[in-house]
Amino acid sequence: MIPKADRLQQVQEYYFSRKLREVRQLAAEGHPVINMGIGSPDLAPSAQVLQTLKEAVEDAGAHQYQSYQGLPELRRTIADFYDQKFEVALDPETEVLPLMGSKEGIMHISMAFLNPGDRALIPNPGYPTYESVTRLVGAEPLIYNLTEEQGWFPDLEALEAQGLDGVKLMWVSYPHMPTGATADASQFKELIAFARRNHILVVNDNPYSFVLTHRPLSILATPEARGHVLELNSLSKTFNMAGWRVGMLLGEAQLLKAVLQVKSNMDSGMFYGIQKGAVAALKSGQSWFEHLDATYRRRRAGVFQIADRLGCSYDHKAVGMFVWARLPEGSPDSETYIDQLLHEKHLFVAPGTVFGSQGAGYIRFSLCVKDGDIKEALKRLEPVRRPAAMIKNPEG
Ligand SMILES: Cc1ncc(COP(=O)(O)O)c(C=O)c1O
């Protein structure tokens, strides 16, 4: 047996990779499992995007290696998109880097800025990849706790008081996954002031900026952001293109240059057709965003009813692709709770603890579930009505 690299001692198989095997097994045994666990958009990209991809495969040069930095047209379109949607002006030549999904950006950024032994601030609860990638590059995660009472925003004073020796990077993600909490312009300003005082690079991972948000916000719109901030964004959720793997990194030229140094040694450009499709998606008109909003709003109303039926509480104003719900008092721990739901009602929901210990006592519903399945889930949770005769004469 060839021994694995030491770095693999630091990470485990992703929770969903493990759990979905169990879910598939139940389905294979004939149980009608409704998957409300993962945030993989089930809706299609726009017809325009699909048509553009089809036509692009016939273009001259479509099947050759592409530029490490993406097509100039894609970078220009991303810059225009950021200008129109977030009022952030970016130089498409130097301040925009297309990625194959924002997830790969987490690895590239970590490789570009973290030395073994450096520390990175990681939110709890948060997207598990920040911590695993930090460990894979030999750096040390410094977990910061988020709480419902503080609106899932970090207590920056407490972090400074605790000491930030060796901290080089801070991961934030607003709108926040899994809680759906948002940060406003003044909170972004606080984060940037914190980063500047402590010489930390803040990265806002922003893939949910268009899901049920009233107004999309970018941390880069804060005037003081230059030099200390990067933002990741993605087409996965905004345009139902998760499998296409298109993301983007935005920020100051010198920072992006370092990331490109890593990336250009790891891949050889993104498929031309995908880039052309991405351009078409980014040019989508207002009706696309309205359609997305209406769909998730309707689904969320159904999921709120499911949460009500389970006796959970939640924030009506939270945004994003999930409903983060607090379990009723006296419930078992969230992993036991979701196992009971899975085995008794055949509903798969993510336990809050997948996202860190601060997720204890919470569960996360995905909105990537068809209306019919939401209805069916509600039906499975209907209170059991005893026959009238039994109620009249319980002993009989
Ligand atoms: C917070 C967060 N960041 C990044 C990603 C990865 O997105 P992408 O598909 O762009 O790699 C996800 C996906 O679920 C996510 O929830």
The ligand as a MOL file (V3000), in Angstrom:
LIG
                    3D

  0  0  0     0  0            999 V3000
M  V30 BEGIN CTAB
M  V30 COUNTS 16 16 0 0 0
M  V30 BEGIN ATOM
M  V30 1 C -20.3760 29.4720 0.7420 0
M  V30 2 C -20.0410 28.7630 -0.5060 0
M  V30 3 N -18.9320 29.1040 -1.1700 0
M  V30 4 C -18.5850 28.4930 -2.3100 0
M  V30 5 C -19.3530 27.4880 -2.8510 0
M  V30 6 C -18.8910 26.8250 -4.1100 0
M  V30 7 O -19.5150 27.3480 -5.2150 0
M  V30 8 P -18.9960 27.0840 -6.6950 0
M  V30 9 O -20.0060 26.2270 -7.3280 0
M  V30 10 O -18.8960 28.4340 -7.3160 0
M  V30 11 O -17.6580 26.4410 -6.6020 0
M  V30 12 C -20.5040 27.0830 -2.2040 0
M  V30 13 C -21.3000 25.9820 -2.7630 0
M  V30 14 O -22.1850 25.4200 -2.2270 0
M  V30 15 C -20.8650 27.7400 -1.0010 0
M  V30 16 O -21.9830 27.4080 -0.3290 0
M  V30 END ATOM
M  V30 BEGIN BOND
M  V30 1 1 1 2
M  V30 2 1 2 3
M  V30 3 2 2 15
M  V30 4 2 3 4
M  V30 5 1 4 5
M  V30 6 1 5 6
M  V30 7 2 5 12
M  V30 8 1 6 7
M  V30 9 1 7 8
M  V30 10 2 8 9
M  V30 11 1 8 10
M  V30 12 1 8 11
M  V30 13 1 12 13
M  V30 14 1 12 15
M  V30 15 2 13 14
M  V30 16 1 15 16
M  V30 END BOND
M  V30 END CTAB
M  END
